[in-house]
Amino acid sequence: MTSPQQPSTEPAGKDQPHPNHDRGLEFDLSTLLSRRRTLGVLFGAGTAAALAACTPGTGGSNGSSATPSSTSSATVTATESTTAAASPSASSTVTRALAECGVEIPEETLGPYPGDGSNGPNVLEASGVVRRDIRSSFGASTTKAEGVPLTVTLTLLDNANGCSPLAGAAVYAWHCDQNGKYSLYDAGLEDENYLRGVQETDANGQLTFSTIYPGAYNGRWPHIHFEVFESMSNTSAAGQVLAVSQIALTDKACKEVYATAGYESSARNFPNTTLTSDNVFGDDGGIYQLATMSGSVAGGYTAALNVTV
């Protein structure tokens, strides 16, 4: 677990809608409960032996480095073989995630705008929140958030059970719009709930959200919040939180997206905060939270992250 983050001291401005955003774990201690790991996918003895050979230290990130040099080709081959045996549909992404498992995702702040009932509105109790496409509001409004398309895929691994895929867990994800504003909270968006949703991990520990590229606001590096629960039925139950963290987006993709129409405020704000000066990712440069990204403005972007809990 990371140490508590301190509030940003940067003065508020017209492009800074959240001067006290992400004030650190102290802000969330009343709601962030003890992590529990009662879920796991049971592997056979052969699978456990192969997973035990996985090299620790690369953690949940697949954003800035490949499989470490100390991981031999034999280890990767063994992992591929046992993963295929356990789940014939396991992808190369899952195979890589297993090989890189070892460091748990850093714990981060929920921020002041989670919409999970901890400080006001609770979208987790609303019918319709379980969905893959989170671009539109649901319920009373169907307003759609505009922006460059982004597909986010998370691969969850259970560190307490030999880094086996964490099947059946639930992930609640949320982020700001292209102007750096949050639904349910910011002025004029109190009746909107877009860019928020819940998905369940499949047999390979994976889930995917279809969304738009978040904007940038002063004091924060562009990011996506997420909360991991033991199961879909426990997304609003006390004591069922496995992890709270954030995804960091890449410099290259941000520069490309923020040069397009609709992201003008982001283009102004983005240069003001770096990964190392960010009050959440700055302690380690987001090494375990930096997504692997590809794509283009015209075709949309993809972001993938391994999340070990």
Salt bridges, closest charged atoms under 4 A:
ASP15 OD2 - ARG268 NE 3.01
ASP22 OD1 - HIS21 NE2 2.74
ASP22 OD2 - ARG220 NH1 1.79
ASP22 OD2 - HIS223 NE2 3.76
ASP22 OD1 - HIS225 NE2 3.89
GLU100 OE2 - ARG96 NE 2.69
GLU104 OE1 - ARG35 NH1 2.99
GLU104 OE2 - ARG37 NH2 2.99
GLU107 OE2 - ARG35 NE 3.05
ASP133 OD2 - ARG135 NH2 2.63
ASP186 OD2 - HIS18 NE2 3.17
GLU230 OE2 - ARG36 NE 3.77
ASP251 OD2 - LYS255 NZ 3.07
GLU256 OE2 - LYS252 NZ 2.65
ASP278 OD1 - ARG220 NE 2.71
